[in-house]
Amino acid sequence: MMTPDDTAAAPDQTSGPTDIRDGLVRSEAKRAAVWLGMASLIALAVYLAQPLIVIFGGIVFAAMIDGGQRLLARALPARLQLPRGVRIAIVLLAAVAFVVWLVMFAGNQIAAQATELPRLIATQAQRLGDLARAHGLLPKIIDMSGLETRIAGELAGGVGPLTRALGGLFGGFTTFFLIIVLGIYFAVEPDLYQRGLAWLLPTQTRNDWHGITHDMGRALRRLLFGRLIGMASEGAATWLLLSAWGVPMAALLGLLTGLLAFLPNIGAPISGGLMIMVGFSAGVNTGIYCIVVYAVVQIVDGNIVVPMVAKKTADLAPALVLGAQLIFGVLFGLLGLVLADPLVAMVKIALQRQASRNDSDRVDDAADAAGSGSPR
């Protein structure tokens, strides 16, 4: 017999208005909740696309730092091995020292050349336009009426674009600073963030998560190392070859070639076009020499440097990378253009890992089916 006190203390087992007694309805409700949750996560990812691409930029920068400290650990003998934090500090100090050297020793020359480059390009573009008009490729329409009024209107209307440009410049500096800070945090304690994300996943998938992140990290480090090797080789070769002929702005063109080499498929034509325009401004022979320099540098980089690096990195189809650059460039601007290549490499590794896991599960299922069907 239960006393009244025991009855009051016992949990209430009566059905509530939100209880679903039908098992089928309850199962379908759970399934619908899962789909609604997935749709909400996708909508949230779209809404937070800009912060997510900045976080991925921090991961890419962290991979560069981690690759540098791993390379330093391999270069040091066993008796002189340093802790991981010290190696990271050395890599960061070396990067800061390089930037300071570039600003102090090469900054004046490059800055002077940079101020001259837009005028030179405008002059060459005007010459090309005049040549095209002379051959009937462009219409010869010059309307001088109301020129002063149009110029005044352009100057007045240029205040808004100038303000937006300054805002975009400060926003770019802020994004760059956030990427650096995030990259340092990720590089100092990568296991902390990896374990934190693994904790959010189901227990049976955590081993696969650790394996995927390991493969992604290794491929990302090698991919970025290859990019840095290509940037250094193209920039130095361009600078030396142009300086040997006495091409104007050789240092600036070498620097731009090295920086734009980080963008596969897109950076090389841009740097080559600038180089050729500067070359023809100094004469036909210099312009032809710049064409030869561009071809030689790209042939050597494309047939020697890139294949050596591509053997140890994620082999990406050029059309796939170019398509990703177009899409992410439209969505996220310059940052998306820069990070398109690493992002495509990470997605490819994740898909390859999932495909290999599916093949392994299929083989296991076939083995189990063969074992259960064998006679005893």
SESE-806597 format. One record per atom (N, C-alpha, C, O): residue in one letter; x, y, z. Coordinates in pm, whole numbers, plus 50000, padded with zeros to 5 digits. Example, Ala and Ser with C-alpha at 12.3 -4.5 7.8 and 13.67 -1.06 7.14 Angstrom:
BEGIN
A513194943150780
A512304955050780
A513204967050780
A514244966850846
S512854977550708
S513674989450714
S512905000350787
S513415011450804
This chain:
BEGIN
M500854988150000
M500005000050000
M500885012450000
M501865013150075
M500545022249917
M501285034749912
M500545045149994
M499335046749984
T501315051950073
T500735062650155
T500475074850068
T501015075749958
P499665084150113
P499425096450034
P500715104150007
P500865110449903
D501655103450105
D502915110650083
D503715104349970
D504315111249888
D503735090549966
D504445083749859
D503825086849723
D504535088549624
T502505087649719
T501835090849592
T502205104849544
T502375107049424
A502315114149638
A502665127849598
A504105128749550
A504425136749463
A505005120249609
A506415120849571
A506695113649441
A507695116649376
A505845104149401
A506085096649279
A505945105649157
A505125114749157
P506755103249050
P506655111548929
P505315109648860
P504725098848863
D504865120348797
D503575119948727
D503745112748595
D504505117248510
Q503045101648577
Q503135093448456
Q502005096148359
Q501895089248257
T501165105848387
T500055108648297
T500555115948173
T501555123048178
S499835114148062
S500215120247935
S499935135147936
S498925139747990
G500865142747874
G500695157047861
G500185160747724
G500095152247636
P499865173547704
P499325177647572
P500345176947460
P499965176447343
T501655176847494
T502675176147389
T503195161947364
T504025159947276
D502725152247440
D503165138447418
D502545132747291
D501365134947263
I503365125347216
I502905118847093
I502905103847119
I503955097647137
R501715098047122
R501585083847155
R501835074947035
R502295063647050
D501545079846916
D501735071746796
D503235070946765
D503875081346748
G503795058946756
G505215057246730
G505625062546594
G506685068646581
L504795060346491
L505135065046357
L505185080346352
L506105086146294
V504195086746415
V504185101346417
V505385106746494
V506005116646455
R505725099946605
R506875104346684
R508165102946602
R509015111746608
S508315092146527
S509495090346444
S509565100846334
S510645106346309
E508455103646270
E508455113846164
E508725127746221
E509355135946156
A508245130246343
A508505143346405
A509995145046434
A510545155846413
K510635134446481
K512075135146505
K512835137346374
K513785145146369
R512405130446268
R513065132146139
R512885146446087
R513825152446035
A511675151746103
A511445165546060
A512285175446141
A512765185346087
A512455172646270
A513275181546353
A514735181346308
A515405191646309
V515215169546267
V516585168646217
V516745176846089
V517725184246074
W515785175545997
W515885183145872
W515785198145897
W516495206045835
L514885202145987
L514795216346020
L516085221446083
L516505232646057
G516705213046167
G517985217046227
G519065218646122
G519855228146127
M519125209346026
M520115210445919
M519875223045835
M520825230045801
A518615225845802
A518315237945726
A518705250445803
A519195260145745
S518475250345935
S518845261846016
S520355263746019
S520855275046014
L521105252546028
L522565253646027
L523065259045894
L523995267145891
I522465254645783
I522885259745652
I522595274645641
I523425282345593
A521395278745686
A521055293045682
A522005301145770
A522395312145733
L522365295545886
L523295302545975
L524675303645912
L525345313945924
A525115292945843
A526415293445776
A526425303845665
A527425310845647
V525325304945591
V525245315145486
V525275329145546
V525935338045494
Y524565330945656
Y524515344045722
Y525875347845779
Y526255359545780
L526615337845829
L527925340345889
L529075337045793
L530165333545837
A528825338245664
A529845334445565
A531095343145577
A532205338045569
Q530925356045596
Q532085364845605
Q532955361645726
Q534175360145711
P532385360545848
P533255356545961
P533885342845943
P535015340645986
L533165333645880
L533725320245861
L534925320445767
L535885313145788
I534875328645663
I536015329345571
I537215335945638
I538355332645606
V536955345245731
V538055351145808
V538675340745900
V539895340045914
I537835332545964
I538355321946050
I539185311945968
I540235307446013
F538705308645849
F539485299645764
F540805306145724
F541825299345713
G540795319245702
G542055326145675
G543015324945792
G544225323445772
G542505325545915
G543345323246032
G543915309246035
G545065307246075
I543115299345993
I543595285545988
I544725284245885
I545715277345910
V544565290745771
V545605290145667
V546885296645718
V547975291345697
F546765308145784
F547955314745839
F548595306145948
F549815305545958
A547775299446029
A548315290346131
A549055278846068
A550075274346121
A548555273745954
A549265262945885
A550625267645835
A551595260045837
M550715280145791
M552005285445748
M552985286345866
M554145282645853
I552495291145981
I553355291946100
I553785278046144
I554955275746174
D552825268646146
D553145255046189
D554135248546094
D555035241446137
G553975250945964
G554945245545869
G556335251245890
G557325244145876
G556415264145923
G557705270245949
G558385264546072
G559595262046071
Q557615262546179
Q558245257046300
Q558615242346283
Q559585237846343
R557855234946203
R558235220946174
R559515220546090
R560385212046113
L559625229545993
L560835230145913
L562045233945998
L563135228745978
L561835243046094
L562925246746185
L563325235046273
L564505233146301
A562345227146318
A562655215546400
A563465205246322
A564345198646379
R563185203746193
R563965194346112
R565375199646085
R566325191946075
A565505212746074
A566815218346044
A567745218046163
A568965216846146
L567205219046285
L568045219146404
L568505205046439
L567725195546422
P569715203346486
P570165190046532
P569415185846657
P568775194046724
A569505172946688
A568735167546799
A569125173846933
A568265175747019
R570375177046951
R570815182447080
R570445197247097
R570565202647206
L569985203646988
L569615217846995
L568125220046972
L567705231046936
Q567325209646993
Q565905210946972
Q565285220747072
Q565625220747191
L564365228947022
L563705239247103
L562245235547123
L561685228047043
P561625240647229
P560185238147247
P559375244147132
P559835253047060
R558165238947117
R557315243247006
R557035258247014
R557085265146912
G556735263347133
G556455277547147
G557615286347107
G557425296947048
V558825282047139
V560015289847102
V560195289746950
V560545299946891
R559965278246888
R560095277646742
R559065286546674
R559375293146575
I557845286746725
I556815295546668
I557225310146683
I557045318046591
A557775313746799
A558225327546820
A559335331246723
A559375342346672
I560255321946697
I561335324546602
I560785326746462
I561245335746391
V559815318646421
V559215320246288
V558525333746276
V558675340446174
L557785337646377
L557085350546372
L558075362146371
L557885371846298
L559135361246452
L560135371846454
L560865372746320
L561185383646274
A561115361246257
A561745361446126
A560845368146022
A561325375545937
A559545365446029
A558615371845935
A558565386945957
A558565394645862
V558535391146085
V558525405446115
V559825412046068
V559815423046013
A560945405246089
A562235410646047
A562285412145895
A562825421945844
F561725402645822
F561705403745676
F560875415745631
F561265423045541
V559705417745695
V558865429145658
V559575442245689
V559535451645609
V560235442945805
V560965455145842
V562085457845743
V562285469245700
W562825447345706
W563895449045607
W563335453845474
W563925462445409
L562215448145433
L561615452045305
L561205466645307
L561365473645208
V560675471245420
V560245485145430
V561425494745439
V561425505245375
M562425491045517
M563535500345543
M564515501145426
M564895512045386
F564905489845373
F565965489745272
F565435490245129
F566025496745043
A564335483445105
A563785483544969
A562545492244956
A562025494244846
G562065497445070
G560815504845068
G560885517644987
G559955520644912
N561965525345001
N562065538044929
N562055536044778
N561345543044705
Q562855526444733
Q562905523844589
Q561575518644537
Q561095523044433
I561005509244609
I559725503444564
I558615513744572
I557745514044484
A558615522244676
A557575532544687
A557675542544573
A556655546544517
A558885546544538
A559055555744425
A558585549544295
A557945556144213
Q558895536744276
Q558455529944155
Q556945527944154
Q556305528544049
A556375525544272
A554925523344281
A554155535944245
A553085535044184
T554665547744281
T553995560144244
T554105562844094
T553245569544037
E555145557744031
E555325559943888
E554565549743804
E554235552543688
L554285537943860
L553665527243782
L552285530843729
L552025528243611
P551355536643809
P550035539943752
P550115549543634
P549385547743536
R550985559743642
R551095569143531
R551615562043406
R551145564543295
L552585553243425
L553145546043311
L552095536943248
L551995536343125
I551315530043329
I550275521143276
I549215529143202
I548725525043097
A548855540743258
A547865549143191
A548385553843055
A547635554342958
T549665557443050
T550255561842923
T550235550642820
T549895552942704
Q550615538542864
Q550625527242772
Q549225523542727
Q549015519842611
A548265524642817
A546875521742779
A546385532042676
A545655528442583
Q546775544642693
Q546405554742595
Q547025551842459
Q546375553642356
R548285547442459
R548925543942333
R548215532242264
R548015532342143
L547865522242343
L547145510842285
L545795515142230
L545375510442124
G545115524142301
G543845529242251
G543995537042122
G543195535342030
D545025545442114
D545265552941991
D545605543541875
D545155545741762
L546395533141903
L546725523541798
L545485516041750
L545315513641630
A544605512441845
A543385505441806
A542465514541726
A541825510041631
R542385527341761
R541555536641683
R542125538841544
R541385540341447
A543465539141536
A544075541041404
A543765529641309
A543725531641188
H543555517741363
H543235506141278
H541735503041276
H541315492641226
G540945512341329
G539495510641324
G538925500741422
G537785496441406
L539685497141524
L539175487641623
L538335494441730
L537525487941796
L538515507441749
L537745515141845
L537135527141775
L537755532641684
P535935531441814
P535315543141750
P536055555941784
P536525557741897
K536155564841686
K536805577641707
K535755587941747
K535395596641667
I535285587041868
I534235596041918
I534815603842034
I535105598242139
I534955616542015
I535475625342120
I534505636942133
I534455645542045
D533755637342240
D532765647842265
D533315657242370
D533395653642487
M533705669442328
M534285679242418
M533245688542477
M533595696642563
S532005687842435
S530995697042485
S530665693842630
S530485682242668
G530605704242710
G530275702542851
G531345695242929
G531055688643029
L532585696242883
L533665688942949
L533875693843092
L534055685943184
E533845707343109
E534065712743243
E532965708343338
E533245705143454
T531725708243291
T530615704143378
T530735689643419
T530485686043534
R531135681143323
R531275667043355
R532415664743454
R532295656443544
I533515672043438
I534635670443530
I534235674643671
I534565667843769
A533505685843681
A533055690243814
A532115680143877
A532185677243996
G531215674643793
G530305664443847
G531025651943891
G530685645943992
E532055647943813
E532825636143853
E533565638543983
E533635629644068
L534125650643998
L534835653644122
L533885653844241
L534225648844348
A532705659644222
A531745659944333
A531235645944364
A531075642244480
G530985638144259
G530495624544282
G531565615044330
G531255604144376
G532835619044319
G533915610344364
G534115610244513
G534885602044565
V533425619244585
V533575619444731
V533015606644792
V533615600844883
G531855602344742
G531255590044794
G532115577844770
G532375570344864
P532565575344646
P533465563944624
P534755564744703
P535285554544747
L535285577044722
L536505578344801
L536255574244945
L537075567345006
T535115578345000
T534775574445138
T534615559345149
T535085553245245
R533935553345050
R533765538745053
R535105531645036
R535335521245097
A535985537344955
A537315531144937
A538115531645066
A538785521945102
L538055543045136
L538765543945263
L538185534245365
L538925527945441
G536845533145367
G536225523445458
G536635509245425
G536895501245515
G536695506045294
G537165492745256
G538615490345292
G538995479145326
L539445501045284
L540855499545320
L541005496545468
L541745487445506
F540305504145552
F540375501445695
F539775487845729
F540275480945818
G538695484045658
G538145470745680
G539105459845641
G539165449345706
G539885462145533
G540885452445493
G541985450945596
G542415439745625
F542435462045653
F543455461345758
F542915453945881
F543625446045942
T541665456545916
T541065449646031
T540965434746006
T541275426746094
T540535430845886
T540455416645852
T541825410145856
T541975399045909
F542825416845801
F544185411545801
F544695409845945
F545335399845977
F544405419546031
F544825418546170
F544135406946240
F544765399646317
L542845405046216
L542115393846278
L542665380446230
L542785371046309
I543005379446103
I543565367046051
I544885363846119
I545145352346154
I545725374046139
I547015371846205
I546815367246348
I547465357746393
V545915373946422
V545675370346562
V545115356246572
V545585348346654
L544115353046490
L543545339546492
L544585329146454
L544655318446515
G545405332146355
G546425322646314
G547425319746424
G547835308346442
I547815329946500
I548745327846611
I548105319246719
I548735310046771
Y546845322046753
Y546145313946854
Y546035299346809
Y546305290246887
F545645297246682
F545505283546632
F546845276246629
F546905264346658
A547915283446594
A549225277046583
A549805273546719
A550515263546731
V549545281646821
V550115279146953
V549505266847017
V550235258647073
E548185265247010
E547505253847073
E546535247346975
E545325248646993
P547015240546873
P546085234546776
P545275223046834
P544115221146797
D545875215246925
D545155203846982
D543955208247064
D542955201147071
L544045219747126
L542925224747207
L541685226847121
L540595222647160
Y541835233147007
Y540675235746920
Y540235223146848
Y539045221346822
Q541165214246817
Q540785201746752
Q539965193046847
Q538955187246807
R540395192146973
R539625184447071
R538275190847097
R537275183847115
G538225204247100
G536955210947123
G535935208147015
G534765205847044
L536365208246889
L535455205046780
L535085190246780
L533955186746750
A536045181646815
A535745167346821
A534725164346930
A533925155046916
W534745171947038
W533785169847148
W532355172447104
W531425166747159
L532165181047004
L530835184046953
L530295173146862
L529105173046831
L531155164046818
L530745153646725
L530345140946800
L530725139246915
P529585131946735
P529275119046798
P530545111046826
P531555112546757
T530485102546928
T531675095146971
T532235086246861
T533445085146847
Q531365079946783
Q531835070446682
Q532505077346564
Q533155070646484
T532355090446550
T532965097546438
T534195105546477
T534795112246393
R534595105046604
R535705113546647
R537035108646592
R537905116746559
N537225095646581
N538475090546523
N538615094846377
N539705098646333
D537505094246303
D537555098846165
D537845113846158
D538555118446068
W537305121446252
W537555135846254
W539045138846276
W539615147346208
H539655131746369
H541085133846393
H541915130046270
H542895136646238
G541515119246204
G542235115346083
G542095125445970
G543055128445900
I540875130745953
I540645140645848
I541435153445875
I542065158845785
T541405158246000
T542135170446032
T543645168546016
T544355177845976
H544135156646046
H545565153946028
H545935154545880
H546925160645842
D545115148045795
D545385148445651
D545255162545596
D546055166745512
M544245169845642
M544055183545595
M545225192445634
M545715200345553
G545665191345758
G546785199445804
G548045196845726
G548755206145688
R548345184045702
R549545180545627
R549465185645483
R550435191245432
A548315183745417
A548175188445280
A548215203645272
A548775209345178
L547625210245370
L547605224845369
L549015230545389
L549385240245325
R549775224445479
R551155229045499
R551975227345373
R552725236345335
R551845215945307
R552615213645185
R552145222545071
R552965227244991
L550855224845063
L550345233644958
L550865247844975
L551305254044878
L550835252845097
L551325266345122
L552835267245106
L553355277445059
F553535256645146
F554985256545125
F555315257344976
F556235264544936
G554565249944896
G554765250744753
G554465264544697
G555175269544610
R553405270744749
R553085284344705
R554205294044741
R554575302444659
L554745292944861
L555825301844902
L557085299744818
L557765309344782
I557395286944786
I558545284144701
I558345290344563
I559255296344506
G557125288844510
G556845294844380
G556915309944383
G557425316144289
M556405316044489
M556475330644501
M557925335544506
M558285345044437
A558725328944588
A560125333144601
A560895331244471
A561655340044430
S560705319844405
S561455317144282
S561025326544169
S561885331944099
E559735328644151
E559275337444044
E559675351944070
E560125358843979
G559505356544195
G559845370344226
G561335373144210
G561715383144151
A562175364144263
A563625366244254
A564105365244110
A564925373344067
A563615355344036
A564045353743897
A563625365743812
A564405370643729
T562405370443833
T561935382143757
T562785394443788
T563185401643697
W563055396743913
W563845408443954
W565255407843895
W565755417743841
L565905396243905
L567275395043855
L567345396343703
L568215403343651
L566435389843631
L566475390343484
L566135404343433
L566755409043337
L565175410943495
L564835424543451
L565945434443487
L566225443543409
S566565432643602
S567655441543640
S568855439743548
S569555449443518
A569105427543502
A570235425243412
A570095432843282
A571095436943224
W568875434943233
W568655442343108
W568465457243134
W568505465343041
G568275460943260
G568025474943292
G566585479243271
G566325490843238
V565635469943290
V564225473243274
V563795482243389
V564155479643504
P563045492743363
P562575501343472
P561695493643570
P560975484443533
M561785497843696
M560935492343802
M561135477243818
M560165470043844
A562355472543803
A562595458043813
A562275452843952
A561705441943966
A562625460444058
A562355455944194
A560865455044221
A560385445244279
L560115465244178
L558665465144199
L558005453844120
L557125447044171
L558425451843996
L557855441043915
L558175427243974
L557345418243970
G559395425744028
G559715413144094
G558865410744216
G558405399544240
L558645421344295
L557805420044415
L556365416644377
L555765407844438
L555815423644278
L554445420844236
L554305406844177
L553315400044201
T555305402544102
T555265389044046
T555275378544157
T554545368644150
G556115380744260
G556155371244371
G554865370944448
G554395360144485
L554265382644474
L553015382944550
L551855376844471
L551055369344525
L551785380244343
L550685375044261
L550835360244229
L549875353844186
A552035354644251
A552205340344227
A551415331944327
A551225319944305
F550955337944436
F550135330544532
F548755327144473
F548075318044520
L548355334644369
L547065332244305
L547275324244179
L547615330044076
P547085311144180
P547285303244058
P546265306943952
P545115310343984
N546685306343827
N545845308843709
N545525323543687
N545235327443574
I545555331643789
I545155345643777
I546345355043795
I546485364743721
G547195352043893
G548285361143925
G549305362543813
G549785373643788
A549635351543746
A550675351943642
A550285361043525
A551115369143484
P549075360143468
P548735369343358
P548745384043400
P549135392643322
I548325386843523
I548325400843568
I549755406043578
I550055416743524
S550625398643647
S552015403143660
S552705403643524
S553515412643498
G552405394043436
G552995394343303
G552555406343222
G553355412443152
G551265409743231
G550785421443159
G551455434243206
G551835442743125
L551595435843339
L552285447643392
L553735448043345
L554245458643308
M554405436643348
M555805435943308
M555975439943161
M556885447443128
I555105434943075
I555225437742932
I554925452442903
I555585458542819
M553925458042971
M553605472142950
M554765481142992
M555105490742922
V555385477943106
V556535485743150
V557695483943052
V558405493543022
G557875471943002
G558965469542908
G558825477442779
G559795483442733
F557635477642722
F557435485042597
F557505500142618
F557725507642523
S557295504642742
S557465518942768
S558915523242753
S559195535042728
A559835513942768
A561265516942753
A561785513642615
A562965516042587
G560965508342528
G561405505142392
G560905491542347
G560495483242428
V560945489542215
V560455476842159
V561325465242202
V560815454642238
N562635466942200
N563535456142239
N563335452242385
N563335440342419
T563155462242471
T562915459242612
T561585452142631
T561465443142715
G560575456142554
G559285449442564
G559365434942522
G558795426142587
I560085432242412
I560265418342368
I561045410442472
I560745398742498
Y562045416742531
Y562815409842636
Y561915406542756
Y562065395842815
C561005415342791
C560095412542903
C559165400842870
C558845392742956
I558745400042745
I557925388642704
I558715375642721
I558175365742770
V559975375742680
V560815363842692
V561015360342840
V560955348642877
V561255370442925
V561445367943067
V560185361843128
V560265352343206
Y559045367343094
Y557785361943146
Y557585347443104
Y557195339043185
A557855344442977
A557675330842928
A558645321242997
A558255310243036
V559915325343011
V560915316543073
V560565313843218
V560625302443263
V560195324243291
V559865322543434
V558675313443451
V558675304743538
Q557645315243369
Q556445307043383
Q556695292643338
Q556155283243397
I557515290843235
I557825277143190
I558615269643297
I558315258043326
V559615276143355
V560415269643460
V559565266643581
V559645255743638
D558745276343622
D557905274143740
D556845263543714
D556555255343801
G556275263743594
G555205254143566
G555685240043539
G554935230543559
N556935238543495
N557435225143459
N558455219543557
N558775207643550
I558955227543648
I559955222643744
I559465224543887
I559375214843963
V559155236943925
V558795239844065
V557455233744101
V557345226244198
V556415236944022
V555075232144054
V554975216944052
V554405211344146
P555495209743952
P555395195143957
P556095188844078
P555595179144134
M557255194344118
M557945188844235
M557105190344360
M557075181444445
V556425201644373
V555615204144492
V554295196544483
V553805191444583
A553715195844362
A552405189544346
A552425174644378
A551385168944410
K553595168444371
K553665154144404
K553325151544550
K552855140744584
K553555161344636
K553345159444779
K552165167444832
K551975168244953
T551375173444744
T550225181244788
T548985175944720
T549025166344642
A547855182544751
A546595178744687
A546635182944541
A546775194844510
D546515173244453
D546595175944309
D545245181444264
D544265174044258
L545205194344233
L543955200944199
L543935204044049
L544935208443993
A542795201843988
A542635204943846
A542615220143828
A541945227043904
P543335225443729
P543365240043710
P541975246143688
P541685256943740
A541125239343611
A539785244743587
A538975245243716
A538195254543736
L539155235243803
L538445235243930
L538895246944017
L538065253744078
V540195249244022
V540725260444102
V540245273744046
V539855282644122
L540275275243913
L539835287743851
L538355290243877
L537955301543907
G537525279843867
G536115281443896
G535875285344041
G535025293844069
A536605279144133
A536475282744274
A536925297144298
A536315304244378
Q537985301544230
Q538435315244245
Q537385325144196
Q537175335544258
L536735321944087
L535685330844037
L534525331644135
L534005342544163
I534115320144188
I532965320044278
I533285327144410
I532535335844453
F534395323344472
F534735329344601
F535185343844585
F535045351744677
G535725347344468
G536055361344445
G534815370044440
G534825381244491
V533745365044379
V532485372544375
V531855373144514
V531305383444553
L531925362144587
L531275361644719
L532025369444826
L531405376444906
F533345368344828
F534125373844939
F535215383544897
F535995388044981
G535285386944768
G536265396744725
G537675390844719
G537865379144687
L538645399344750
L540055395244740
L540385383944835
L541155375044801
L539805384244956
L540075373545054
L539585360145002
L540285350045018
G538415359744942
G537925347344884
G538775342544769
G538955330544750
L539295352044691
L540175348344579
L541465342044629
L541965332544569
V542005347244738
V543255342044792
V543055328344856
V543915319644844
L541925326444923
L541705314045000
L540965303244921
L540685292544976
A540655305744795
A539895295844717
A540685283044700
A540135272144715
D541965284244668
D542795272344645
D542915263644770
D542665251644760
P543285268944886
P543335260345006
P541975254545043
P541905243145090
L540895262245024
L539575257145060
L539175245444971
L538625235545020
V539455246344842
V539145235344751
V539965222944788
V539465211744782
A541225224944827
A542065213644868
A541495206844991
A541495194544999
M541015214545089
M540445208645211
M539155200845180
M538945189945233
V538325206545095
V537085199445059
V537395186544986
V536745176345008
K538385186844898
K538745174744824
K539245163944918
K538905152244901
I540055167645015
I540565157645110
I539435151645192
I539415139645216
A538495160045235
A537355154945312
A536525145245229
A536095134845280
L536285148545103
L535505139645017
L536255126644989
L535645116044987
Q537555127444968
Q538335115144946
Q538315106345069
Q538205094045058
R538415112345186
R538375104645311
R537015097845328
R536935086245370
Q535935105245296
Q534605099345308
Q534415088145206
Q533795077945238
A534945089845085
A534815079344984
A535565066745025
A535065055645007
S536785068345080
S537535056545124
S536845049745241
S536875037445251
R536225057545329
R535495051445440
R534275043845390
R533955033145441
N533585049245289
N532435042245232
N532885029145166
N532205018945178
D534015029445096
D534515017045035
D534875006745141
D534594994845124
S535475011145251
S535815001845358
S534564995845421
S534524983845451
D533535004145442
D532284998945498
D531624989045403
D531044979145447
R531714991745273
R531104982645176
R531834969245175
R531204958645164
V533144969545187
V533904957045191
V533564949245318
V533424937045314
D533444956145430
D533094949445555
D531704943245548
D531484932145595
D530764950545489
D529404945045476
D529394932745387
D528704923045416
A530164933045278
A530224921345189
A530864909545260
A530424898145242
A531904912045341
A532534901145415
A531584895245518
A531544883145536
D530814903945586
D529844898845684
D528754890645616
D528324880245667
A528304895545500
A527254888145429
A527784874545381
A527074864545386
A529034874245334
A529604861345290
A529794851945408
A529614839845395
G530174857445523
G530384849045640
G529074843245693
G529024831745734
S528014851445692
S526744846545744
S526104836545649
S525314828145692
G526444837245518
G525844827945423
G526614815045405
G526134806145336
S527804813745467
S528594801645451
S528004790445533
S527494792945643
P528044778145485
P527494766845563
P528324763845686
P529554765145685
R527644759845792
R528314756245917
R528604741245920
R529164736346018
